[in-house]
Amino acid sequence: MREKMKSLTRKEEIIMLSILHLKENAYLVAIADHLSQTTEKKVSLTSVHLPLNRLEKNGLIQSEFGEATAVRGGRRKKIYMVTKLGFEALEEHKRISDLLWENYLKYSSSKD
């Protein structure tokens, strides 16, 4: 039997996948922009910031501050990375989704 792991929301899943896609450029604004482009819907900073805090609190992501830049008025970007526990959660989420989709596809093809 599998060890019980906190399940991810869809929003948490796509945020974590965006972090992996963006690599060292995974900071709040870039994540929101990437999600907006990918989903073709406006994604607010708040709708990304709150799940980022929750994911970090749960140990699924971690963050560190990048270098200060003149463009940002000397402020540093907070860069996010997926942790080992986060990778495990994503893999489990994908495993369950794949099973559910497989069952859906069997059902939908048998309706014809």
Steps between C-alpha positions, in 0.01 A plus 500: 500500500628847415593748768236771530615819330327836490310524174566791270240738370496562125633852563789364711580243232523754218702740716751228582520395134559866406782520755663197336456654155643840600799355693716783641246758376218364719401813692148627571446724195658251258287215638180707465599604145578141403166381634318781317666403172445128552136519610416797276333662801610794715667368816535746787808518720286433808359180349859374467647651816262328744556147363878566489491578873294186570728279288808637675343453844425137408859441384409437136698799376775715644625845417812709508571859415684580179738789447379857530462678167483865399189425291323399823623802692755290687242245613563127471271247333373206701577195286299179556614139457313170533628281786541121505168479686346723232620269222349205687168684536496586128576140404220371724259760363589397143461129584148556633405731211627249244288223657192718502553612141562142390166399649330800340644415158381139532153621591481766230614263225248234607213751468530503121 
